[in-house]
Amino acid sequence: MSWSQRIDAALDERRAADSFRVRQSLSGGNGRLLQMGERQWRNFSSNDYLGLSRHPEIIAAWQDGAARYGVGSGGSGHVTGYSEAHETLERELADWLGYPRALLFISGFAANQAVISALARREDRLVADRLSHASLLEAASLSPAQLRRFPHNDMAALSRLLAAPCAGQQLAITEGIFSMDGDRAPLAEVHAITQASGSWLMVDDAHGAGVIGEQGRGSCHQAGIQPELLVVTFGKAFGVSGAAVLCSESVADYLLQFARHLIYSTAMPPAQAQALSASLAIIRSPQGDTLRRHLQRLTARFRAGAAGLPFQLAASETAIQPLIVGDNGRALRLAQRLRERGFWCCAIRPPTVPVGTARLRLTLSAAHQEQDIDALLEALNDCRE
């Protein structure tokens, strides 16, 4: 089979399974409303949980940073790409989350890949929740270490795997809030098990940081734990993009020597770091508390209204509210009918989620209003099959 034949066969397989992904170019907005040409939709597919992507103070901070530093960083942080804006943001993040150090990365995917590839050796074992993000599982599977996956949130299985003999070190890997189901990891139990086994714990809190806990400090702070490695990302509650790894002084110095994503990749623009500092200030402020309370009220309103719908509502108390419909084609038809009624809701299908669990991954934002939630519930009720 030639390269072209192999590619065509893979594409045909995706199309036949109703799993073919497409992108659509939007002309404006990523907050409460999306726009394509002259038409607008209420947006229920964004990870902009606090509605900060269009906050005027954050936009102004980016514009001011661009005027001061330019629009790019000019190189790796090890060369010319590390500015005062980066240093300030790292210090603010470490203070917010109670860690000695924070290191910035261009994306959450890069942060997860960098940490695992820099730490894992052949004699080590990586033990990951089966529903961990693709960036974590891919990095673990490509590393020289042994990867063992445990059933989702199964603490007995995690304990058994970590108790097995291992010639090297062990790293347990999980998320704070799982991106496709919206449920939480039992972090206090995970931490206790890893501590008892002498292992380290890595938590990706992409969907918790900024959204839950005191000052939005996220899942780990709310659970009263401090994992050895904490990853927070900025494309969700922060409303921007990028990520940071929170860790000890020695781990930070180690990653600066051995994390190839840091050493060989252009750093995020200083203007972006300055915008992120402005976003963090809002997240930590009383304004951030107000946004989080509003989001919680909207989530409760949606769940109460969705209880009577003929769809399986996932057991999630977070801003991620999946409606499980099962069949790929049914998920696509439901998303299309909602699109026709003015709601931007995306169908998530395998391989992103397990076969037979195709869903609408509905995400709520503090930018939404109560009437947006009520209108969505009414549209879902009209879309019964």
ROGU-235995 format. One record per residue (C-alpha): residue in one letter; z, y, x. Coordinates in nm, 4 decimals, decimal comma. Each point is the difference from the previous one (the first is absolute). Layout:
   residuo          w          v          u
         A          Z          Y          X
...
This chain:
   residuo          w          v          u
         M     0,0000     0,0000     0,0000
         S    -0,1004     0,3391     0,1401
         W     0,2219     0,3095     0,0065
         S    -0,1886     0,1468    -0,2952
         Q     0,0233    -0,3216    -0,2002
         R     0,3720    -0,0273     0,0675
         I     0,0572     0,3592    -0,1124
         D    -0,2148    -0,0381    -0,3112
         A     0,1771    -0,3226    -0,0968
         A     0,3420     0,1635     0,0317
         L    -0,1104     0,2954    -0,2123
         D    -0,1519    -0,2272    -0,2640
         E     0,3258    -0,1958    -0,0156
         R     0,1996     0,3180    -0,0606
         R    -0,2384     0,1164    -0,2730
         A     0,0093    -0,3364    -0,1758
         A     0,3813     0,0105    -0,0081
         D     0,0136     0,3579    -0,1355
         S     0,1729     0,0935     0,3262
         F    -0,2620     0,2337     0,1459
         R     0,1547     0,3304     0,1099
         V    -0,1756     0,3350    -0,0416
         R     0,0933     0,3584     0,0838
         Q    -0,0586     0,3013    -0,2212
         S    -0,0275     0,3530     0,1332
         L     0,2284     0,2479    -0,1737
         S    -0,0722     0,3704    -0,0021
         G     0,3540     0,1235    -0,0313
         G     0,3656    -0,0783    -0,0398
         N     0,2340    -0,2784     0,0959
         G     0,2970     0,1053    -0,2041
         R     0,0505    -0,0191    -0,3746
         L    -0,3735     0,0379    -0,0609
         L    -0,3096    -0,1365     0,1719
         Q    -0,3438     0,1523    -0,0336
         M    -0,3520    -0,1345     0,0410
         G    -0,2660     0,2554    -0,0744
         E     0,0921     0,1681    -0,3266
         R     0,2310    -0,2743    -0,1232
         Q     0,3736    -0,0389     0,0529
         W     0,2342    -0,2966    -0,0305
         R     0,3757    -0,0319    -0,0126
         N     0,0817    -0,1696     0,3300
         F     0,2133    -0,3149    -0,0111
         S    -0,1168    -0,1572     0,3270
         S     0,1353     0,2330     0,2686
         N     0,2930    -0,0657     0,2348
         D     0,0855     0,3720    -0,0064
         Y     0,3338    -0,0854    -0,1618
         L     0,1597     0,3453     0,0196
         G    -0,3198     0,1969    -0,0564
         L     0,0307     0,1679     0,3405
         S    -0,3644    -0,0340     0,1068
         R    -0,0778     0,3293    -0,1741
         H     0,3288     0,1793     0,0642
         P    -0,0745     0,3587     0,1060
         E     0,2648     0,0075     0,2741
         I    -0,1407    -0,3125     0,1632
         I    -0,3567     0,1263    -0,0247
         A     0,1081     0,3314     0,1543
         A     0,1789    -0,1814     0,2827
         W    -0,3168    -0,1977     0,0829
         Q    -0,2108     0,3161    -0,0082
         D     0,2462     0,1807     0,2251
         G     0,0038    -0,2970     0,2389
         A    -0,3799    -0,0085     0,0122
         A    -0,0090     0,3717     0,0830
         R     0,2567    -0,0524     0,2761
         Y    -0,1030    -0,3341     0,1518
         G    -0,3571    -0,0575    -0,1219
         V    -0,1127    -0,2843    -0,2230
         G     0,0364    -0,2869     0,2486
         S     0,2501    -0,1236     0,2576
         G    -0,2591    -0,0417     0,2741
         G     0,1152    -0,3376     0,1264
         S     0,2684    -0,2642     0,0236
         G     0,3586     0,1126    -0,0042
         H     0,0218    -0,1284     0,3573
         V    -0,2643     0,2512     0,1096
         T    -0,0239     0,3290    -0,1944
         G     0,0609    -0,1078    -0,3608
         Y     0,3781     0,0393    -0,0204
         S     0,1021     0,3473    -0,1188
         E     0,3155     0,1835    -0,0963
         A    -0,0888    -0,0717    -0,3630
         H     0,0033    -0,3771     0,0684
         E     0,3266     0,0215     0,1913
         T     0,1652     0,2015    -0,2764
         L    -0,1094    -0,2427    -0,2709
         E     0,1231    -0,3014     0,1970
         R     0,3392     0,1651     0,0484
         E     0,0239     0,0903    -0,3703
         L    -0,0898    -0,3536    -0,1081
         A     0,2579    -0,1556     0,2317
         D     0,2677     0,2349    -0,1329
         W    -0,0959    -0,0686    -0,3629
         L     0,0133    -0,3781     0,0354
         G     0,2830    -0,0249     0,2526
         Y    -0,1889    -0,1500     0,2939
         P    -0,0027     0,1051     0,3655
         R    -0,3804     0,0242     0,0132
         A    -0,3159     0,0241    -0,2091
         L    -0,3573    -0,0532     0,1226
         L    -0,3030     0,1273    -0,1905
         F    -0,3108    -0,2070    -0,0753
         I    -0,3319     0,0910    -0,1566
         S     0,0534    -0,2450    -0,2908
         G     0,2419    -0,2570    -0,1342
         F    -0,2512    -0,2723     0,0799
         A    -0,0076     0,1136     0,3629
         A     0,3791     0,0212     0,0195
         N     0,0507    -0,3561    -0,1237
         Q    -0,2718    -0,1384     0,2249
         A     0,1334     0,1894     0,3021
         V     0,3599    -0,1162    -0,0339
         I    -0,0793    -0,3679    -0,0518
         S    -0,2698    -0,0203     0,2671
         A     0,2253     0,1727     0,2533
         L     0,3074    -0,2133    -0,0678
         A    -0,1202    -0,3520    -0,0797
         R    -0,0420    -0,2590     0,2743
         R    -0,1132    -0,3613    -0,0089
         E     0,3533    -0,1452    -0,0049
         D     0,1105     0,2248    -0,2890
         R     0,0022    -0,0568    -0,3742
         L    -0,0916     0,2500    -0,2720
         V     0,1425    -0,0777    -0,3447
         A    -0,1630     0,2079    -0,2738
         D     0,0278     0,0258    -0,3758
         R    -0,3164    -0,1495    -0,1464
         L    -0,0763     0,3211    -0,1902
         S     0,0325     0,2287     0,3002
         H    -0,2789     0,2531     0,0470
         A    -0,3290    -0,1140     0,1518
         S     0,0612     0,2116     0,3108
         L     0,3203    -0,1926     0,0732
         L    -0,1395    -0,3462    -0,0674
         E    -0,3215     0,0660     0,1896
         A     0,1844     0,1282     0,3052
         A     0,2356    -0,2962    -0,0105
         S    -0,2804    -0,2535    -0,0359
         L    -0,1970     0,1556     0,2877
         S     0,3007     0,0118     0,2303
         P     0,0771    -0,2823     0,2435
         A     0,3286    -0,0677    -0,1817
         Q     0,0514    -0,2643    -0,2659
         L    -0,0272     0,1414    -0,3539
         R     0,1994    -0,1571    -0,2805
         R    -0,0158     0,1448    -0,3502
         F     0,2736    -0,0528    -0,2583
         P    -0,0404     0,0105    -0,3809
         H     0,0407     0,3494    -0,1389
         N     0,3629     0,1188     0,0195
         D     0,1234    -0,3580     0,0520
         M     0,3140     0,0495     0,2066
         A     0,0734    -0,3714     0,0362
         A    -0,3447    -0,0539     0,1514
         L     0,0435     0,2975     0,2338
         S     0,3340    -0,1373     0,1156
         R    -0,1458    -0,3473     0,0640
         L    -0,2895     0,1367     0,2034
         L     0,2204     0,2214     0,2149
         A     0,2431    -0,2866     0,0584
         A    -0,2706    -0,2194     0,1529
         P     0,0021    -0,0211     0,3825
         C    -0,2158     0,2627     0,1714
         A    -0,0644     0,0329     0,3726
         G    -0,0442     0,3767    -0,0205
         Q     0,1041     0,2805    -0,2319
         Q    -0,0346     0,0184    -0,3770
         L    -0,1099     0,2952    -0,2111
         A     0,0383    -0,0012    -0,3790
         I    -0,2539     0,2159    -0,1831
         T     0,0074     0,1342    -0,3539
         E    -0,0686     0,3071    -0,2111
         G     0,2494     0,2215    -0,1782
         I    -0,2123     0,0243    -0,3158
         F    -0,2958    -0,2336    -0,0295
         S    -0,3252     0,1838    -0,0544
         M    -0,1681    -0,2259    -0,2560
         D     0,2977    -0,1132    -0,2126
         G     0,2237     0,3058     0,0348
         D     0,3134    -0,2110     0,0419
         R     0,2572     0,0356     0,2755
         A     0,1153    -0,2219     0,2827
         P     0,3698    -0,0988    -0,0055
         L     0,0451     0,1911     0,3235
         A     0,3753    -0,0415     0,0351
         E    -0,0426    -0,3788    -0,0130
         V    -0,3017     0,0054     0,2308
         H     0,1945     0,2071     0,2507
         A     0,3059    -0,2271    -0,0144
         I    -0,2133    -0,3105     0,0573
         T    -0,1854     0,1508     0,2949
         Q     0,3226     0,1240     0,1551
         A     0,1627    -0,3421    -0,0346
         S    -0,2957    -0,1658     0,1730
         G    -0,0133     0,2524     0,2852
         S    -0,3454     0,1164    -0,1126
         W    -0,1417     0,3491    -0,0414
         L    -0,1203     0,1421    -0,3280
         M    -0,3120     0,2116    -0,0626
         V    -0,0323     0,1760    -0,3358
         D    -0,3108     0,1814    -0,1185
         D     0,1321     0,2506    -0,2549
         A    -0,3327     0,1663    -0,0792
         H     0,0703     0,0088    -0,3752
         G     0,3721     0,0766     0,0193
         A     0,0299     0,2799     0,2548
         G     0,0162     0,3343    -0,1743
         V     0,0184    -0,1575    -0,3463
         I     0,3415    -0,1668    -0,0276
         G     0,3502     0,0481     0,1324
         E     0,1989     0,3027     0,1078
         Q    -0,2371     0,2725     0,1227
         G    -0,2782    -0,2557    -0,0472
         R     0,1156    -0,1939     0,3065
         G    -0,1471    -0,3168    -0,1430
         S     0,0750    -0,3660    -0,0541
         C     0,1956    -0,0786     0,3152
         H     0,2329     0,2974    -0,0297
         Q     0,0604    -0,0809    -0,3656
         A     0,0818    -0,3607     0,0946
         G     0,2400     0,1189     0,2721
         I    -0,1873    -0,1605     0,2898
         Q    -0,1769     0,1170     0,3133
         P    -0,2665    -0,2447     0,1172
         E    -0,0982    -0,0011     0,3654
         L    -0,3483     0,1157    -0,1018
         L    -0,0702     0,2192    -0,3014
         V    -0,3528     0,1120    -0,0884
         V    -0,0527     0,2960    -0,2333
         T    -0,3409     0,1230    -0,1025
         F    -0,1171     0,3439    -0,1067
         G    -0,2869    -0,0828    -0,2360
         K     0,2305    -0,0696    -0,2947
         A     0,3002     0,2180    -0,0865
         F    -0,0744     0,2459     0,2825
         G    -0,3420     0,0708    -0,1502
         V    -0,1773     0,0120     0,3388
         S    -0,0812    -0,2925     0,2356
         G     0,1260    -0,1665     0,3165
         A     0,3179    -0,1949     0,0755
         A     0,3049    -0,0230     0,2216
         V     0,2049    -0,2784     0,1556
         L     0,3754     0,0590     0,0093
         C     0,1848    -0,1873     0,2740
         S     0,2397     0,0152     0,2952
         E    -0,0548     0,2008     0,3180
         S    -0,0945    -0,3086     0,2002
         V    -0,2429    -0,1329    -0,2619
         A    -0,1667     0,3403    -0,0221
         D    -0,0436     0,0118     0,3771
         Y    -0,1342    -0,3572    -0,0066
         L    -0,2572     0,0838    -0,2691
         L    -0,1097     0,3065     0,1950
         Q    -0,0797    -0,2330     0,2908
         F    -0,1499    -0,2980    -0,1844
         A    -0,1182     0,0990    -0,3514
         R    -0,3751     0,0284     0,0457
         H    -0,0457     0,1874    -0,3274
         L     0,2100     0,2789     0,1476
         I    -0,1460    -0,0047     0,3478
         Y    -0,3719    -0,0263    -0,0785
         S    -0,0362     0,1761    -0,3353
         T    -0,0406     0,3711    -0,0682
         A     0,3230     0,1440    -0,1400
         M     0,0190     0,1505    -0,3474
         P    -0,0902     0,3717    -0,0070
         P     0,2971     0,2293     0,0685
         A    -0,0808     0,1809    -0,3248
         Q     0,0584    -0,3271    -0,1840
         A     0,3370    -0,0421     0,1695
         Q     0,0928     0,3534    -0,1027
         A    -0,0997    -0,0768    -0,3605
         L     0,2111    -0,3157     0,0119
         S     0,3021     0,2005     0,1140
         A    -0,0470     0,2220    -0,3049
         S    -0,0277    -0,3085    -0,2216
         L     0,3156    -0,1508     0,1478
         A     0,1893     0,3233    -0,0636
         I    -0,0945    -0,0191    -0,3693
         I     0,0866    -0,3700    -0,0243
         R     0,3484     0,0679     0,1428
         S     0,0611     0,3055    -0,2199
         P     0,1322     0,0424    -0,3559
         Q    -0,3648     0,0369    -0,1015
         G    -0,0570    -0,3533     0,1269
         D     0,2952    -0,1234    -0,2063
         T    -0,1527     0,1620    -0,3086
         L    -0,3367    -0,1669     0,0626
         R     0,1611    -0,3412     0,0475
         R     0,2029     0,0318    -0,3218
         H    -0,3131     0,0997    -0,1904
         L    -0,1872    -0,3006     0,1390
         Q     0,2844    -0,2312    -0,1034
         R    -0,0090     0,1372    -0,3547
         L    -0,3768    -0,0483    -0,0217
         T     0,0328    -0,3567     0,1282
         A     0,2649    -0,0842    -0,2605
         R    -0,2150     0,1585    -0,2722
         F    -0,3037    -0,2040     0,1014
         R     0,1893    -0,3297     0,0154
         A     0,1611     0,0567    -0,3380
         G    -0,3389     0,0725    -0,1558
         A    -0,1819    -0,2833     0,1774
         A     0,2454    -0,2672    -0,1119
         G    -0,1949    -0,0535    -0,3219
         L    -0,3433    -0,0221     0,1579
         P    -0,1858    -0,3336     0,0267
         F     0,0036     0,0083     0,3795
         Q     0,2409    -0,1470     0,2533
         L     0,2013     0,2884     0,1421
         A     0,1340    -0,0744     0,3491
         A     0,3754     0,0201     0,0589
         S    -0,0142     0,3323     0,1811
         E     0,2298     0,2995    -0,0364
         T    -0,2038     0,2017     0,2500
         A    -0,2998     0,2312    -0,0339
         I    -0,2262    -0,3052     0,0458
         Q    -0,0505    -0,1534    -0,3455
         P    -0,2445    -0,2940     0,0107
         L    -0,1457    -0,1416    -0,3205
         I    -0,0922    -0,3606     0,0769
         V    -0,3061    -0,1139    -0,1952
         G    -0,0918    -0,3077     0,2052
         D    -0,3786    -0,0219    -0,0153
         N    -0,2091     0,2198     0,2301
         G    -0,2581     0,0807    -0,2659
         R     0,2644     0,0923    -0,2555
         A     0,1672     0,2348     0,2495
         L    -0,3322     0,1704     0,0703
         R    -0,0790     0,0373    -0,3710
         L     0,3428     0,1477    -0,0710
         A    -0,0338     0,2491     0,2854
         Q    -0,3450     0,1017    -0,1260
         R     0,1204     0,0520    -0,3578
         L     0,2836     0,2185     0,1259
         R    -0,2457     0,1912     0,2191
         E    -0,2091     0,0708    -0,3106
         R     0,3114     0,1397    -0,1683
         G     0,0770     0,2343     0,2878
         F     0,2435    -0,2042     0,2120
         W    -0,0624    -0,0928     0,3633
         C     0,1583    -0,3437     0,0345
         C    -0,1220    -0,2464     0,2607
         A    -0,0314    -0,3760    -0,0304
         I     0,1558    -0,1869     0,2930
         R    -0,1450    -0,3454     0,0563
         P     0,0127    -0,2823     0,2554
         P     0,0140    -0,0126     0,2956
         T     0,2314     0,3022    -0,0211
         V     0,2169    -0,1892    -0,2497
         P     0,0276    -0,3773    -0,0641
         V    -0,2709    -0,1713    -0,2021
         G     0,0758     0,0164    -0,3707
         T     0,2103     0,3179     0,0260
         A    -0,2655     0,2713    -0,0288
         R     0,1625     0,3142    -0,1283
         L    -0,0071     0,3673    -0,0669
         R     0,2220     0,1539     0,2659
         L     0,1254     0,3027    -0,1897
         T     0,1829     0,2555     0,2099
         L     0,2036     0,2871    -0,1357
         S     0,0560     0,3367     0,1626
         A     0,2420     0,2872    -0,0413
         A    -0,3152     0,2061    -0,0589
         H    -0,0417    -0,1800    -0,3338
         Q     0,1393     0,1383    -0,3224
         E     0,1522    -0,1907    -0,2896
         Q    -0,3159     0,0479    -0,2051
         D    -0,2004    -0,1715     0,2762
         I     0,2194    -0,3090    -0,0309
         D    -0,0225    -0,0004    -0,3791
         A    -0,3780     0,0399     0,0091
         L    -0,0334    -0,2903     0,2450
         L     0,2133    -0,2239    -0,2199
         E    -0,2104     0,0895    -0,3030
         A    -0,3210    -0,0777     0,1918
         L     0,1374    -0,3343     0,1171
         N     0,0914    -0,0863    -0,3570
         D    -0,3568     0,0823    -0,1088
         C    -0,1403    -0,2264     0,2740
         R     0,1481    -0,3228    -0,1328
         E    -0,2409    -0,2918     0,0222
